[in-house]
């Protein structure tokens, strides 16, 4: 009986975590401002658009803050194509 309860609890936690991550990926990203204080307890994912040419792209970082809330931050960086150029 304990095994079933443990399995059901683990499944519920896994499902909730996946739904929060999906919700955060679909959420609008807050744009980063230079000098902004960030409260990042754990990075969940970083999504960078894949572009064939070297250009500035807007990446999104999904993270949990110290209160446990999931947030999405948008910031600009060079595309990965820039690393292959001299």
MARSE-359034 format. One line per field, with one value per residue (C-alpha): residue number from 0; x, y, z. Coordinates in steps of 0.25 Angstrom, whole numbers, always signed. Layout:
residues N
seq = [NUM:...]
x = [X:...]
y = [Y:...]
z = [Z:...]
//
This chain:
residues 86
seq = [0:1:2:3:4:5:6:7:8:9:10:11:12:13:14:15:16:17:18:19:20:21:22:23:24:25:26:27:28:29:30:31:32:33:34:35:36:37:38:39:40:41:42:43:44:45:46:47:48:49:50:51:52:53:54:55:56:57:58:59:60:61:62:63:64:65:66:67:68:69:70:71:72:73:74:75:76:77:78:79:80:81:82:83:84:85]
x = [+0:+11:+17:+5:+4:+18:+17:+4:+11:+23:+14:+6:+19:+25:+12:+11:+26:+24:+11:+19:+30:+20:+13:+26:+30:+17:+18:+23:+37:+40:+51:+65:+69:+84:+87:+74:+75:+71:+66:+70:+69:+69:+70:+60:+63:+70:+64:+72:+67:+75:+79:+87:+94:+102:+92:+86:+75:+65:+68:+58:+63:+52:+56:+50:+52:+55:+40:+38:+31:+34:+38:+43:+54:+57:+71:+79:+91:+98:+93:+101:+105:+115:+124:+127:+132:+146]
y = [+0:+10:+7:+11:+24:+27:+25:+33:+45:+44:+44:+56:+64:+60:+64:+78:+81:+78:+87:+98:+97:+97:+109:+117:+114:+119:+131:+145:+148:+160:+167:+169:+183:+186:+186:+179:+171:+156:+146:+133:+121:+110:+111:+102:+104:+114:+115:+121:+123:+116:+125:+122:+135:+143:+153:+157:+148:+149:+137:+133:+128:+120:+120:+119:+130:+129:+129:+117:+124:+121:+133:+136:+146:+150:+155:+158:+150:+147:+135:+122:+124:+136:+126:+119:+132:+138]
z = [+0:+3:-10:-17:-9:-12:-27:-28:-20:-29:-42:-37:-34:-47:-54:-47:-50:-65:-65:-59:-68:-80:-74:-73:-87:-92:-83:-88:-85:-76:-84:-76:-73:-71:-56:-52:-39:-42:-32:-38:-29:-40:-55:-62:-76:-86:-100:-111:-125:-136:-147:-159:-160:-149:-142:-129:-124:-112:-103:-92:-78:-70:-55:-41:-31:-16:-14:-23:-34:-48:-57:-71:-74:-89:-92:-105:-109:-122:-129:-129:-144:-139:-132:-145:-151:-150]
//
